[in-house]
Structures are given as C-alpha cells and as structure tokens.
Amino acid sequence: FRSISRDGDANVFVDGQDAVRVTGELNHDVARTRGLPDLHGTFSNIGDLSLMASSARQPPNDFSAYDRMHLGWLAPHVVAPGASTIDIADANTALVAYEVPTAQPDEYFLLEYRRRATSGYASAASLPAEGIVVYHVLETSDQDQDPPLLCVDRILGPGATPVAMHAYRGGGTVFTIDAVRTGPAGSL
C-alpha cells in the first residue's frame, strides 16, 4: 500500500505486487480504502485472526469481527447485564458477534466464534482449531499505543476454565466466562 487518493467517488491506490501476487495484500489495501485501520504494530497480537494484521499469507486470512463491524457487515449483539448464556454461530458461516460494553464509551469487548476453515480464507495452521475469540477494543487508541486499539484478550476452546475479563481503566471485572460448550451445529 503505497498511496491512496480519491478521484470523484473512486478510491485509487497503488499496489505494487507484480512479482508477488498475494491476494490478501490486495484485499488488505482495498479494506484500507474503506476505512479499516492497520492492525499490525508494536502492541499487536492479532496475527492471523485478521487480514488487517497479517495479509501476506496464501491463502489469505479473513476479517475479524472488528473488521466486519467497521465495514458495516455486522452489528454486534450487545450482551445485556445479567445475561447467563449466549450461543455464538461460527464466524465463517454467519456474520455474528457479541459486544460487551465497559463503563467507558470507547472501550468494549467483542466475542466471536472461530473455527479454522479446512481450505481457502482463514485456513492457516496458526489459527485456533476452534474457540471463542475475546477481542478487547479501545477505539481511541492504535496498535502502537499501550493499550492498543484491538487485542486478543483470550481464545477459549470447549472445556475452557472460568476466566474474568477486566477493563483497562480501573481494572474491574466486566464479565466472566464460566464455561465454553459445544452447542447446536456450528456454534459454541
């Protein structure tokens, strides 16, 4: 991604991959023209969970729940206080994620269920085989600040032990995941 400009209603960019031909890089650059931020940086731990953090892999990575939300492809379900059970469909088959707000308007958690695809997008062996990905979001930050804009707080597979999720500011417990169980086909 060398430069971007607008010409009328068109986003124009230069993608100099004539020798590499990495389709993930092209997808990453197009997503940048749609307003998605780069998710690589000093404090990034997103790795292959987002095309915006790791785009050189072939086959390419997929978009995370955060990316999909900012592209307008999904509106996360907000988890109400006192909720005790949620079913999360596989992100590869449904545009579904859950948001858990904190006391700060710019900080929240996003939860999505990821199952590694057997081929094509999101099939990298470095991805978790199956689990709930808990992203911690601080919208007023970026990947070179601590805490970062987006980080993976936990990846919890079936049978995971209870874990409390804490806010950045004040450090209080926002919610606890007591158990992760396999549910109806394609969900946890």
Secondary structure, 3 states (H helix, E strand, C coil): CCCEEEECCEEEECCCCCCCCCHHHHHHHHHHHCCCCCCCCCCCCCHHHCCCCCCCCCCCCCCCHHHHHHCCCCCCEECCCCCCCCCCEECCCCCCCEEEECCCCCEEEEEEEEECCCCCCCCCCCCCCEEEEEEEEECCCCCCCCCCCEEEEEEECCCCCCEEEECCCCCCEEEEECCCCCCCCCEC
